[in-house]
Amino acid sequence: MGRLNSASYGEKERSEMIKTNAYSAAREMILDESLENVKLVESFFLHLSKMDFRAASSMFTREGIYRDEPLLSLDAEGPQAIYTKLSGALNELTDFPITLLSVVASGNDVVTTRVEEWHFPTGNILTLPVMCMHSVDEGQFSTWHEYWDLSTFKRQVSSDWLKIVTQETGATNEY
């Protein structure tokens, strides 16, 4: 897969996603050598919030790993598996806004906190706080670890949706 230009979206779109003063202040403190990695992560979340799973998954190395820490058996390795996992879990949503709250970067590692809104066709909205860490290797992600609370998630979704996502992602009964 080719590298994705981190400037794929304009500053206006980026600023719409970054709505907190705390995030902006933290971002200003990032050292220059880590700033390109932060921009790459921001572009990734823009793709994800637009539900462009192909573009988001193309940002990973061939061996890149996506892991939801609450669901260890559902690791995805490589762009195609990451695409399958993302689209299987999120494709039925009508909208997926993401608000970045904070960022810390050191070298090739970028840690962010964010809030996701999962908009279901029923009109229900799941709100999920997430912390994650991306590791960057030559302009692509080698790892993406997600940390979120499974009970917060389960309290907000229907059992029907859980059945669908379990089938589409190959999950066992971890949900």
Secondary structure in CASP SS format (residue, H / E / C, confidence):
PFRMAT SS
TARGET T0000
AUTHOR 0000-0000-0000
METHOD secondary structure of the structure
MODEL  1
M C 1.00
G C 1.00
R C 1.00
L C 1.00
N C 1.00
S C 1.00
A C 1.00
S C 1.00
Y C 1.00
G C 1.00
E H 1.00
K H 1.00
E H 1.00
R H 1.00
S H 1.00
E H 1.00
M H 1.00
I C 1.00
K C 1.00
T C 1.00
N H 1.00
A H 1.00
Y H 1.00
S H 1.00
A H 1.00
A H 1.00
R H 1.00
E H 1.00
M C 1.00
I C 1.00
L C 1.00
D H 1.00
E H 1.00
S H 1.00
L H 1.00
E H 1.00
N H 1.00
V H 1.00
K H 1.00
L H 1.00
V H 1.00
E H 1.00
S H 1.00
F H 1.00
F H 1.00
L H 1.00
H H 1.00
L H 1.00
S H 1.00
K C 1.00
M C 1.00
D C 1.00
F H 1.00
R H 1.00
A H 1.00
A H 1.00
S H 1.00
S C 1.00
M C 1.00
F E 1.00
T E 1.00
R E 1.00
E E 1.00
G E 1.00
I E 1.00
Y E 1.00
R E 1.00
D E 1.00
E H 1.00
P H 1.00
L H 1.00
L H 1.00
S H 1.00
L H 1.00
D C 1.00
A E 1.00
E E 1.00
G C 1.00
P H 1.00
Q H 1.00
A H 1.00
I H 1.00
Y H 1.00
T H 1.00
K H 1.00
L H 1.00
S H 1.00
G H 1.00
A H 1.00
L H 1.00
N C 1.00
E C 1.00
L C 1.00
T C 1.00
D E 1.00
F C 1.00
P C 1.00
I E 1.00
T E 1.00
L E 1.00
L E 1.00
S E 1.00
V E 1.00
V E 1.00
A E 1.00
S E 1.00
G C 1.00
N C 1.00
D E 1.00
V E 1.00
V E 1.00
T E 1.00
T E 1.00
R E 1.00
V E 1.00
E E 1.00
E E 1.00
W E 1.00
H E 1.00
F C 1.00
P C 1.00
T C 1.00
G C 1.00
N C 1.00
I E 1.00
L E 1.00
T E 1.00
L E 1.00
P E 1.00
V E 1.00
M E 1.00
C E 1.00
M E 1.00
H E 1.00
S E 1.00
V E 1.00
D E 1.00
E C 1.00
G C 1.00
Q E 1.00
F E 1.00
S E 1.00
T E 1.00
W E 1.00
H E 1.00
E E 1.00
Y E 1.00
W C 1.00
D C 1.00
L H 1.00
S H 1.00
T H 1.00
F H 1.00
K H 1.00
R H 1.00
Q H 1.00
V C 1.00
S C 1.00
S H 1.00
D H 1.00
W H 1.00
L H 1.00
K H 1.00
I H 1.00
V H 1.00
T H 1.00
Q H 1.00
E H 1.00
T H 1.00
G C 1.00
A C 1.00
T C 1.00
N C 1.00
E C 1.00
Y C 1.00
END
